[in-house]
Amino acid sequence: MGMSTYITTRDALLDTQQAFDDVAAGYDGANEANPVIRWMRARTIAAITRAVAPGGHLLDLGCGPGRDAATLAAAGYRVTAVDWSSAMIGQTLRRVTGAGLEGRVRVRHLGIHQLDRLDTAPFDGAYSDLGPLNCVPDLDEAARRLAAQLRPGGVLVASVIGRLCPWELVLYSARRNWTRAAIRFAPGLVAVPLNGRTVWTRYVWPSEFESAFAAAGFTRVSLCALGLAAPPPYLEGFAARHPRLLSALTRADDLVGAWPGLRQWGDHFLIVLRAS
């Protein structure tokens, strides 16, 4: 994993697109086999269903292989799903067609940086699961474009990769790998390896994320950590070997993850924002 470096927006977008195109075929299977990702996804879906009533129209920002879109469509929502990876869009289309959900899910090959090309606004809510908003070239611009897509009072539910992951700090400090331990504190884009390619990622504090969206007229509804006590998803082997411990750690997350101070930490954070 490389430290922050300069790269053009175009090259960062293309690298990230190609990386997800390459892994699209096996991405959903790998995620479903990962108990930490299943737990994180369940928390995000629960936040969406609390914030928007069934029947509402949702915008899926970075839909990947479409599991969230299909889950929410089956629960009675209408979903417009977008992704920058054409291969991921193909996976979503196959999932939606196979589940007979074509009437409830519209799929578009668009990046989050291209939301102004959508013609289906206004949405009742939007969501972004497991970090797509970390990969946008300009978070402030993405916030403005999303604000234009939401009805007044519409919500954004986002699972975002944070800066301070306790597990990661302890793990890499114990290995004396100081560069890796400090990677999330880099100020700009970071080269994150994925199957031999690169995903350009920007780690953010919850306060940084909230500030970008506040400038576009959003206010915070709730904030909690995801992966404060629980390990990060890349420690899936540890999590799979210790299911009882994982269950206890996720319960601890649920108990203290929304506490002031602690909610700024965690592998991810889950934030709900309301548009003005």
Helices and strands as residue ranges (DSSP letters): H 9-32, H 35-51, E 57-61, H 67-74, E 78-82, H 86-98, E 105-108, G 112-117, E 123-128, G 132-135, H 139-147, E 150-161, H 166-174, H 178-181, G 183-185, E 190-194, E 197-201, H 206-214, E 218-226, G 233-235, H 236-241, H 243-256, G 262-264, E 268-275
